[in-house]
C-alpha cells in the first residue's frame, strides 16, 4: 500500500478501532505522529538535496507503515486477552512455528515496557533526566543510563520467557487442551465479510 490515499485510509480505519476500544490517548498520539510524517512527505519536493530527499522518503515510508501496525497492535492488546488469542490461534490450527514466536513477542513487549517504566522512575529518584531533550543534548549519557540497561534486561527477559515456555510443555507434539472453547458465529461471519470488502476496496484503490 504505497499510495498516500490507501495509507491515509488504513490509518483512519486503525484510528476508528482505537476509538472503539476507548484508547483515546494512544489514538491522538499515533494520529499526530502520522500527520507529521504525512506533512513532511507533502513538503518533500522543496528539499534541494536529492540524497536527503531519498533518505527522508525511505524513512517516512517505513515509519508510516509501522505507525499503522502499532495502532492495530494496540487495539489487539487492549481488546483481546492473551489466553483467548492463544485459544483462537490453536483452534485455527496455526503452526507452532508461527504461534510460538507470536505469543512470545506479545508477552515480551509489555514486560520490556514495564522494565522501562521502572528504570525511568529509578533514574528520576537519582535526579537523572532521560527526556527526549536530554537524548538530543547528551545521546551517549542517555544510552548509558537507559538504552544499555534495557538491552541487558531484554536478554534476561527472553531467557525467562523461553524457560517458562519449556516448563509449560511448549515442545510437546501432542494436541494441547484448549481451556477457552471457541466457535465461529454470525458476528464472526459479518466481521470476516466486512474485512474482505475493506481489503478488496484498498487493493482496488492501490492498483487502479
Phi and psi in degrees as a GROMACS rama.xvg file:
@    title "Ramachandran Plot"
@    xaxis  label "Phi"
@    yaxis  label "Psi"
@TYPE xy
-98.8088  1.43295  UNK-2
-83.2832  142.764  UNK-3
-59.289  -38.2681  UNK-4
-63.196  -45.555  UNK-5
-66.0067  -37.4701  UNK-6
-64.0532  -41.3617  UNK-7
-65.8919  -39.431  UNK-8
-65.8981  -40.3281  UNK-9
-63.2542  -40.913  UNK-10
-64.8062  -41.9059  UNK-11
-63.9385  -39.0411  UNK-12
-65.3055  -42.7674  UNK-13
-64.3223  -36.1995  UNK-14
-64.8298  -38.3159  UNK-15
-62.8087  -38.4005  UNK-16
-63.4599  -43.3363  UNK-17
-66.7397  -38.4972  UNK-18
-65.1222  -36.7848  UNK-19
-63.2835  -31.7729  UNK-20
-97.6592  13.3726  UNK-21
63.7464  30.4696  UNK-22
-93.8322  65.8675  UNK-23
-67.6173  -40.6338  UNK-24
-63.9149  -46.8843  UNK-25
-63.1259  -38.9589  UNK-26
-62.8999  -46.2894  UNK-27
-63.8919  -43.1045  UNK-28
-62.9432  -46.4416  UNK-29
-65.8644  -41.9381  UNK-30
-64.7565  -39.7613  UNK-31
-63.8833  -42.8304  UNK-32
-64.2527  -42.7563  UNK-33
-64.8687  -39.7564  UNK-34
-64.9054  -39.0083  UNK-35
-62.0139  -43.7021  UNK-36
-65.4781  -42.1299  UNK-37
-63.2442  -39.8352  UNK-38
-65.0797  -39.1379  UNK-39
-63.9379  -39.9403  UNK-40
-68.1485  -33.9673  UNK-41
-68.9488  -29.5854  UNK-42
-98.1416  13.4324  UNK-43
-68.302  -23.6299  UNK-44
-67.3207  -19.9178  UNK-45
-87.3236  -0.215715  UNK-46
-80.3498  120.713  UNK-47
-74.5265  -30.7988  UNK-48
-83.3498  122.265  UNK-49
-67.7069  -41.1065  UNK-50
-63.1019  -44.4706  UNK-51
-63.3758  -38.3189  UNK-52
-62.5188  -46.7379  UNK-53
-64.4483  -37.2573  UNK-54
-66.1606  -43.2584  UNK-55
-65.108  -41.7811  UNK-56
-62.5871  -45.1906  UNK-57
-63.5203  -48.6586  UNK-58
-64.7978  -41.9521  UNK-59
-64.8664  -39.6611  UNK-60
-61.9868  -44.7677  UNK-61
-67.4519  -43.8249  UNK-62
-66.7113  -37.6167  UNK-63
-58.5044  -48.0607  UNK-64
-66.2167  -36.0653  UNK-65
-67.2201  -35.2321  UNK-66
-63.1937  -42.4764  UNK-67
-63.799  -41.3057  UNK-68
-62.8421  -39.2625  UNK-69
-64.8771  -38.1898  UNK-70
-63.3102  -46.1574  UNK-71
-70.0137  -33.6997  UNK-72
-65.8163  -38.5991  UNK-73
-63.5234  -40.262  UNK-74
-62.8081  -43.131  UNK-75
-62.8403  -44.1411  UNK-76
-66.3467  -38.2094  UNK-77
-76.5425  -25.0406  UNK-78
-106.464  -18.2891  UNK-79
-127.072  112.242  UNK-80
-63.5337  148.22  UNK-81
-59.3262  -39.8332  UNK-82
-59.854  -39.2017  UNK-83
-69.0577  -37.7028  UNK-84
-65.179  -42.0825  UNK-85
-63.4357  -41.9803  UNK-86
-63.8566  -39.9096  UNK-87
-64.5748  -42.8547  UNK-88
-68.8489  -34.7422  UNK-89
-68.1178  -38.0664  UNK-90
-64.7699  -35.0914  UNK-91
-81.9895  6.66655  UNK-92
60.0391  41.3323  UNK-93
-69.19  132.532  UNK-94
-61.7166  150.287  UNK-95
-62.5833  -29.8979  UNK-96
-65.6386  -19.6439  UNK-97
-100.009  -40.5201  UNK-98
-65.1162  -47.4515  UNK-99
-64.9129  -51.8995  UNK-100
-60.3295  -35.0565  UNK-101
-65.6617  -45.4056  UNK-102
-68.7232  -36.1794  UNK-103
-64.4602  -41.689  UNK-104
-64.4074  -40.1664  UNK-105
-63.9566  -31.517  UNK-106
-88.6213  -21.1717  UNK-107
-72.9653  -48.6216  UNK-108
-65.8614  -42.5848  UNK-109
-61.4453  -34.3621  UNK-110
-66.8405  -43.2493  UNK-111
-65.5994  -36.6468  UNK-112
-63.6915  -41.3953  UNK-113
-65.1762  -40.294  UNK-114
-63.6437  -39.4248  UNK-115
-63.4244  -40.4006  UNK-116
-65.4836  -42.8049  UNK-117
-65.1291  -39.0052  UNK-118
-65.9833  -40.3725  UNK-119
-65.097  -39.4163  UNK-120
-64.8614  -39.2966  UNK-121
-63.9802  -42.0368  UNK-122
-68.1553  -34.3798  UNK-123
-65.9984  -37.2804  UNK-124
-62.8926  -35.1666  UNK-125
-84.7903  6.35173  UNK-126
62.8619  39.7816  UNK-127
-111.894  118.652  UNK-128
-88.9556  133.101  UNK-129
-125.459  36.7065  UNK-130
-71.9335  164.114  UNK-131
-57.1291  -33.1703  UNK-132
-64.3668  -42.8087  UNK-133
-66.329  -32.1795  UNK-134
-64.8509  -37.0801  UNK-135
-71.3272  -41.0775  UNK-136
-76.351  -38.9088  UNK-137
-133.234  73.5991  UNK-138
-64.5966  -37.5536  UNK-139
-68.0886  -41.7336  UNK-140
-67.1007  -40.6916  UNK-141
-64.5826  -39.1621  UNK-142
-63.6106  -39.5974  UNK-143
-67.647  -39.4269  UNK-144
-86.0557  -25.338  UNK-145
-121.115  -55.8353  UNK-146
-69.6986  -45.403  UNK-147
-61.8851  -46.8568  UNK-148
-61.42  -35.7558  UNK-149
-66.1283  -41.4906  UNK-150
-64.1094  -42.6903  UNK-151
-64.4406  -40.3029  UNK-152
-67.5899  -33.2087  UNK-153
-65.3216  -36.9171  UNK-154
-65.3433  -39.7878  UNK-155
-66.9162  -39.2341  UNK-156
-63.1096  -41.1384  UNK-157
-61.6277  -41.5594  UNK-158
-64.0782  -41.1473  UNK-159
-64.5898  -41.0894  UNK-160
-66.4733  -38.4842  UNK-161
-64.463  -43.2915  UNK-162
-64.0197  -39.887  UNK-163
-63.2671  -40.9907  UNK-164
-66.2798  -38.1226  UNK-165
-64.844  -42.4408  UNK-166
-63.4201  -34.2504  UNK-167
-83.2108  7.71845  UNK-168
75.2565  41.169  UNK-169
-68.5967  -23.949  UNK-170
-89.8391  1.47801  UNK-171
-66.6863  129.606  UNK-172
-80.9864  -21.4723  UNK-173
-73.2641  157.797  UNK-174
-65.0965  130.371  UNK-175
-84.303  154.482  UNK-176
-75.545  131.454  UNK-177
-95.6722  115.582  UNK-178
-78.9995  -18.4216  UNK-179
-119.737  84.9438  UNK-180
-63.5908  134.002  UNK-181
-124.062  158.423  UNK-182
-145.264  156.974  UNK-183
-89.6187  108.278  UNK-184
-103.059  -172.907  UNK-185
-66.959  -37.8184  UNK-186
-63.1903  -38.1744  UNK-187
-65.2944  -38.985  UNK-188
-64.7208  -41.4656  UNK-189
-65.2258  -42.5716  UNK-190
-62.1708  -43.2211  UNK-191
-63.5246  -39.1572  UNK-192
-66.2903  -45.8473  UNK-193
-63.134  -39.6625  UNK-194
-62.6934  -42.4976  UNK-195
-62.6749  -41.4057  UNK-196
-65.2263  -41.1339  UNK-197
-64.4515  -44.0626  UNK-198
-63.7906  -41.1827  UNK-199
-63.1465  -41.7419  UNK-200
-65.1068  -39.8399  UNK-201
-65.0707  -41.3997  UNK-202
-66.2851  -35.633  UNK-203
-65.4215  -41.9995  UNK-204
-66.5991  -33.8085  UNK-205
-70.0701  -43.1374  UNK-206
-107.063  8.53967  UNK-207
